[in-house]
Amino acid sequence: MESFRSLAAGAARDTHARFGRRLAGLPGTFIGRSHDRQDDNRHIRDLGPWNYWWQAHYLDAIVDDAELWLASGERLRAMQEIRRAKALLRGIFLRNLGKFPNAFYDDMAWLALAARRLERLTAALPGQRAPLASLAVHQLGRVLAAAGDDRLGGGIYWNRSRDFKNTPANGPAALLFVRTGRYTAARALMQWLNEHLFDTARGLYFDGLRLKDDTVDLEPAIYTYNQGTTLATLCALGMPEDLTRAADLIHAIRREVADEHGELPISATGDGALFTGILCRYLALSAGDRRLPSEARGKAAQMVRSTALTLVERQEIELSAAVQRWMIFNAACRLGPATSMPNA
């Protein structure tokens, strides 16, 4: 079988070929269309479905690619992907009507996380800084800092309607805060999640709390990506109690979410087609964290590899699913005796 690195490189080529293009033909831009079969009229395609957060994960996967090419000594290939990442961020900015914020705090957190990775990667390379990434991190971070209040004891909202506080928004926002040095804010969000949305019976995180007048309704769904962002935040916070929780969460994912072979569920369409890719990204991160017990790290790695093997022969027809497949191969090819994902 091909190596995971080869599979990841092939998935990248396939995703760019079938989904990537310039935005409205503008030089210096890049964007991912939602489907690989759309009307041939470019104007209609560019004004078609706008999946902001799919683009954020597309950006994350391109940054993965650049890092992996750098790690293998392929500097020219890495620079090509860095240029693509910058062009995609520019395309997102223009397609979003010349701004980074939108109506959904989870969307903004995802884009800020991807932009932060691009910012850090380019800052370490002479002449490669990405000022638009720095602008995205600054603007979106400021919006997210004002996205919560004291209702239900804290936490941030899912969107500007401010009637739903959920893990999809609080998880990535907490991870962004810890990665940008706002440890107190990150700790507060993680504590709120642990107190309000942690299922003690299964050891996993619920979806959210919906506010209706004077009532609060629990949305009890368990989604794979919610376990990924909380896992990453616990590892990033890094106190002994955080790491204990992180290890317990890995065991719970293996027990409650994966099947008997360690394979995680995969969706092929829509937003859900990114969920397990996000979880695998952060499982791979935890697999390389030497502070975690070896058994937990081994289970994390095994779930990523087993899930990746189920995707070898698949070809996806939506951008979300294509990016997820690529993300999972990227996660798998990082695993090994000296796994390290310092900028993941």
N, C-alpha and C positions, 0 to 999 in steps of 0.2 A: 504494500500500500504506500501511496505517497506520504511524505512527511507532513506534519501539520503546517510547517512553514510553507511548503509548496501548495498545500490546500488553501492557506490563507492568501497567498499571492494570487492564486487562480481566482478565488472569490473576489478579490479586489478588482482584478481586470474585468471580470464578468459584471460586477456592480457598476463600474464606471462606464463600460461599453453600453449597457442596456438602460441605465438610468441617468447617467451624468451628462450634462451639456452646459453650454454658456447660458446665462440668463438673458433671454431676448436677444441673443447673439452678441451681447456686449463683451468686448475684450476685457480680460482681467477678472471675469466673473465665472462662477461655477454654481450649479444647483442640481439637486436630484429630483427628477420627476417621480410622481407617486407610483406609476405603473409603467411597465415596459411596452405596453401596447396602447397608444393613445392617438388621437387625431394628428394627422401629419402637419396641420397648421400650427406653426411654432407659437404664434400669438395666443391661440386658444390654449395650448399646453401650458404656457407660462402663467396664464391667468386661471388655470384649472385648480384642482384641490391643493390647498396649502397646508401641509403637515409640518409645522414649525419644529416640533420636537423630533420628528424623524430626521430632519436635517441636522439637528444637534448631535444625534448619534452617528450619522454619516460623518460628521466632522471628527468625532471621537475615534472612529475606526480609521480615518485617514491619518490621524496623529499616531495611532498604534502602528500603522504601516511605516511611517517615517522613523519612529523609534526602533522598530525591528530592522529596517535597512541600515540605520546607523550602527546598531549593535553588531551587525554582520559585516561591517566595513564597507558597505555599499553607499558611500556618501552621495554620489550623483543621484541615485534612486531616491535617497532620503530627501534631497533638496527638491526633487520633482514633486514629491508628496507634500512637502511644506508649502510649495507654491500653490498646489491644488487646495490645501487647507485654507490658505489665506484667501484664495479666490472664492471658495465656498462661503467663508464667513462674510465676505463682501456681497456675495449673491444673496445670502440670508438677509443682510441689512437692507439691501435695495428691495428685495421681494416683500419685506415686512414694512414697506413704505418709508424707508429711510430712518429706521429706529430699531433698537433691539428689544425693548419691552413689548409684551403683548398682554392679553387678559388673564393668562394662566400662570400662576406662580411656579407650578412644577415644570412647565415648559421653560420658563426663564432660568430656573435652577439648572436644568440639563444643559442649556446652551452656555451658561456661565461656567459650568464644570469643564465642558469641552474647550471653551475659549481659554480658560485658565491653564489647561494642559498645553495648548498651543503657545500661549504666552511664555510659559516656563521653558518649553523646548527651544523656542527661538532665541530666548534670552541667553542661552548657553552656547549659541553658535554665532560667530562673528558675522556681522552684517545681515542677520536674519530676523531682527526684531519684528514683532507684529503689533503695531500700535492699535489697530482695530480690535485685536483680541483684548488688549489692555482696557480699551474703552468699553467693550462688552462686559468684562468682569466688573469694572467700576460701576457702570450704570445699572446692571442687573443686580449686583450685590446690594446697591443702595435701595432698590425697589424691594428686594426680599427682606431687607432689614426692617422695613415698615409694613410687612405683610401679615403681621400677627397682632394679637391683643391679649388681654387677660381673661377673655371668655373661656370657660372650661379649663381655666388654670394655666393658659399659655398656648403655645403652638401657633403655626401660621396657617393661613387659609389656602384652599386649592386654587381659587380664582378671585377675581375682583368682586364677585357677588357676595363674598364673605359669609357664606352660609354652610360651609363644609370644611372641616379641618381633617386632613388625611395624611397617611404615611407617604403617598406619592409626592407630596409637596414637602413635608417635613424631613423626609429622609435625604433627598439630594441637597436641600437647603442646608441641613446640618453638616453634610459632607463638604459643601462649598465653604461654609463658615470656618470649619476647622482647617481647611487647606489654605485659607486666606488669613489665618492668624486670629480669628475671632472665636477663641476657645470657649469663652463664657457663653456666648450665644449658641454655639454648637452644643455645648453641654446641656443648656436649658432645653433645647429642642429634643435632644436624645432622652433626657429625663422625662419630658412630657410624653414622648412615645412609649417609654417603658411603663409609665403610670397609667396611661389611658388607652393604648392600643396594642398592648402585648397580651397574647393569649397564653396564660400560664399553663393551660392543659396541654397544648400542643407545642409550646415554646416558639411560636411564630407571631408575626405582626399582622393585625387586622388591617382592613382598608381605611376606615375613617369614621368620623362622627359628624352626622348631619344635624344642623340646627334648624328647628322649625318652631317659630314663635318661642314658647317657653319650654319646648321639649327637645330632647337630644336622642337621636336614633343612631344606633350602631350599624355600620355597614360591615358585616362580619367576613366578607370575602377574604381569602388568602391568595395574594398574588406573588409570583416568584420575584418580581423586581423589587418589591418592598423588602424582601429579606436581604437582597443584595446591597441596597443603599444603607440599611441599618447595620449590616455586617461591616461594611467599609468604614462607616462612621465610628463604630465601636473600636475597630483596629486603629483608626487614626487618632482617636482620643487617647487610647493606649494605657490607661491606668489598669492596675491588676484586676479590678472588678469589671472593667470594660472587656478585657481580654478573656476573662472567664465567661462573660455573656456571649462573646463572639464564638468561642469554642462550642458552647452549648447550642448556639444558633445553627452552626454547621451540622452538628449531630441531629438537630430537629429537622433541618432541611432534608438530610439523608433519610431520616425515618418517616417523615410526614409527606414529603413532596416527591422525591425520586422513587422510581419503581425498584423492583428487586435487583435489577442490574445496575442501579445507580444512574439511570438515565432520567433527565428532567423533561417535563412536558414541553412540547413545542407547538406553538400556533403558527399558521401559515399566512394569515391575513390580518390587516388592520393594526391598531395600536398594540394589541396583544402579541403580535409577532416580534416585538422587541423585548418582551418581558424577560424571557429566559436568557437572552443574550446579555442583558444587564446583570442578571444574577451571576452568570458564568464569568463575566469580567471581574466581579468582586470576589467570587470564589477563588479565582486564580491569584488575585492579590493576596488573599488570606493564606493560600497554599504556600506562598513564599515568605510568610511572616514567621520568623524563627521564634518569636515570643509565644506563639500558640503551641499547644501540645501536638506532638507528631501525629497522633491518631486523628485529630481534627483536620490537620493539614492534609493528611493522606486522603481522607474522605472528600475534602474539597477538590483536590486534584483529580480523584477518580471520577467524580460527578462531571467535571468539565470534560475530561477525555471521553467518557462513555457517551455523553451527549453529543460531542463533536462527531463521533463515529457514525451517528445516526443521520448526519447531514451530508455525508460525502457525495451521494448520488442525487441530491435534491437540486432543483433549479427553481427559484422563487420568482413570482410574477409581480410582487409589490416591493417597493423600496424598503419598507420596514423589515420584511422577512429576509431580503437579500443582505441587508446590513447586519441583521442578527446572525445569520449563517457565518458571515465574514468575521464578526466580533467573536463568535465562539471558537472559530479556528485560530484567531489571534490569541485568545486566552489560552487555548490548548498548547500552542507552540511556544508559549512562554514558560510552561511548566518544565521542571527538571530538578536535578540535585541542588542547583544553586539558583533556583527561581528568584528573580528580583523584579519588582515592578514599581520603582520609586516614584514614577510620575503617572501611574495609572489612575 
